[in-house]
Amino acid sequence: MNTLTVKIPPSLDEALAQASARTHLNKSELVRRALDLYLREREQERPFVSALDRVGDLVGCFAGGPQDLSSNPEHLAGFGRI
């Protein structure tokens, strides 16, 4: 088995010591289990997908309409009113 040295703050060391006493597992075993769980969960996460990636096929699909739709406030007159 390989050895890894990790520096942790005193508060984390204390929490680890308490967990070790509670579970009757040594600190190394607790850290191995925690790291293993963390890495398995990361593998299951879906990768980040931007909004553009999700609707990229819709970009540019609209033909027609005013050329200044996004910049002319006149097009927003009455927007949000019932």
C-alpha positions in Angstrom: 0.0 0.0 0.0 1.3 3.5 -0.8 1.7 6.2 1.8 0.3 9.7 1.4 1.0 12.6 3.8 -1.7 15.2 4.2 -1.7 18.3 6.3 -5.0 19.0 8.0 -6.1 21.7 10.5 -6.4 20.8 14.2 -10.2 20.9 14.1 -10.4 18.3 11.4 -7.8 16.2 13.2 -10.0 16.3 16.3 -13.1 15.4 14.4 -11.2 12.5 12.8 -10.0 11.3 16.1 -13.5 11.4 17.5 -14.9 9.5 14.5 -12.1 7.0 14.9 -13.0 6.3 18.5 -16.7 6.1 17.7 -16.3 3.6 14.8 -13.3 1.7 16.2 -11.5 2.3 12.9 -8.1 3.9 12.7 -7.7 7.4 11.1 -6.1 6.0 7.9 -9.0 3.7 7.3 -11.6 6.5 7.8 -9.7 8.7 5.4 -9.4 5.9 2.8 -13.2 5.3 3.0 -14.0 9.0 2.8 -11.7 9.5 -0.1 -13.1 6.4 -1.9 -16.7 7.6 -1.4 -15.8 11.1 -2.6 -14.2 9.8 -5.8 -17.0 7.4 -6.6 -19.6 10.2 -6.2 -17.6 12.5 -8.4 -17.5 9.9 -11.2 -21.3 9.7 -11.0 -21.8 13.4 -11.4 -22.9 14.6 -14.8 -20.5 17.0 -16.5 -21.4 20.7 -16.7 -23.5 21.5 -19.8 -24.1 25.1 -20.6 -27.5 26.5 -21.7 -26.1 27.1 -25.2 -25.1 23.4 -25.4 -28.6 22.4 -24.4 -30.4 24.6 -26.9 -27.6 25.1 -29.5 -29.8 23.6 -32.2 -32.3 26.4 -31.7 -29.8 29.3 -32.1 -30.4 31.0 -35.4 -33.5 28.9 -36.2 -35.9 31.9 -36.2 -36.3 33.7 -39.4 -38.0 37.1 -39.6 -38.8 39.5 -36.9 -37.3 43.0 -36.3 -33.6 43.4 -36.6 -33.4 45.5 -33.4 -35.5 43.2 -31.2 -32.9 42.9 -28.4 -32.0 46.6 -28.3 -35.1 48.6 -29.0 -37.2 49.3 -25.9 -40.3 49.9 -28.0 -40.5 46.1 -28.5 -41.0 45.7 -24.8 -44.0 48.0 -24.5 -46.6 46.1 -22.5 -44.3 43.2 -21.7 -45.3 41.4 -18.5 -48.7 43.0 -18.4 -51.9 41.0 -18.5 
